[in-house]
Amino acid sequence: MVMLVRWIREAYPDGRILIVTDRKELDSQIEDVFGNTGDKVCRARSGNDLMAALADPTDRVICSLVHKLGKREEGEMEGLISDIQNANIGAPVGESFVFIDEAHRTQSGKLANAMRKVLPEAMFVGFTGTPLLK
């Protein structure tokens, strides 16, 4: 992941990378791994923080939990998507690449759909270490 992020940053001057995980431990681990290589990662602490980071071209590598793309109450997901599309929070800028850690667990349902609505032009790359086929 680190090497691919570095290549994207060099090859795409407007490239922005969002690394999405589904557990706090993995989110922290991603931040630590990148930090140990000298790369700076912006770690989103909330949904609004994530949207602000995506709208600010300063941070080129952002990590977040997939849950930051949604809210707990039924029907609030549509409000979040509407706010983003109406630029109330700020529209994502740059060429977006989304790396999804443990993709076999999170790439169906409302949160995956929300990610695609928030970043409709993004390239999505899924990672997993779990064998999915016998």
Backbone hydrogen bonds, N-H to C=O, Kabsch-Sander energy under -0.5 kcal/mol:
donor,donor_aa,acceptor,acceptor_aa,energy
5,V,1,M,-2.6
6,R,2,V,-2.3
7,W,3,M,-2.1
8,I,4,L,-2.5
9,R,5,V,-2.5
10,E,6,R,-1.8
11,A,7,W,-3.0
12,Y,8,I,-2.7
15,G,12,Y,-2.4
16,R,95,E,-3.3
17,I,60,R,-3.4
18,L,97,F,-2.8
19,I,17,I,-0.5
19,I,62,I,-3.4
20,V,18,L,-0.6
20,V,99,F,-3.4
21,T,64,S,-2.2
27,D,23,R,-2.1
28,S,24,K,-2.5
29,Q,25,E,-2.3
30,I,26,L,-2.7
31,E,27,D,-1.9
32,D,28,S,-2.4
33,V,29,Q,-2.9
34,F,30,I,-2.4
35,G,31,E,-2.2
36,N,32,D,-2.5
37,T,33,V,-0.7
37,T,34,F,-0.9
38,G,35,G,-1.4
39,D,34,F,-1.9
42,C,61,V,-2.8
43,R,41,V,-0.6
44,A,42,C,-0.7
44,A,63,C,-2.6
50,L,46,S,-2.3
51,M,47,G,-2.3
52,A,48,N,-2.4
53,A,49,D,-2.3
54,L,50,L,-2.3
55,A,51,M,-1.4
56,D,52,A,-0.8
56,D,53,A,-0.6
59,D,56,D,-0.8
60,R,58,T,-0.6
62,I,17,I,-3.0
63,C,42,C,-2.8
64,S,19,I,-2.5
66,V,21,T,-2.9
68,K,65,L,-1.8
69,L,66,V,-1.8
70,G,67,H,-1.6
76,E,73,E,-1.6
79,G,75,G,-0.9
80,L,76,E,-2.2
81,I,77,M,-2.5
82,S,78,E,-2.6
83,D,79,G,-2.6
84,I,80,L,-2.2
85,Q,81,I,-2.8
86,N,82,S,-2.1
87,A,84,I,-1.6
88,N,83,D,-2.6
89,I,83,D,-0.8
93,V,54,L,-2.4
95,E,14,D,-2.1
96,S,94,G,-0.6
97,F,16,R,-2.5
98,V,123,M,-3.1
99,F,18,L,-2.8
99,F,97,F,-0.6
100,I,98,V,-0.6
100,I,125,V,-2.9
101,D,20,V,-2.9
101,D,99,F,-0.7
102,E,127,F,-0.6
103,A,100,I,-0.8
103,A,127,F,-2.6
105,R,102,E,-2.1
106,T,102,E,-0.6
107,Q,103,A,-1.4
113,N,109,G,-2.0
114,A,110,K,-2.6
115,M,111,L,-2.1
116,R,112,A,-1.7
117,K,113,N,-1.8
118,V,114,A,-2.6
119,L,115,M,-2.2
122,A,119,L,-1.5
123,M,96,S,-2.2
124,F,122,A,-0.6
125,V,98,V,-3.1
127,F,100,I,-3.2
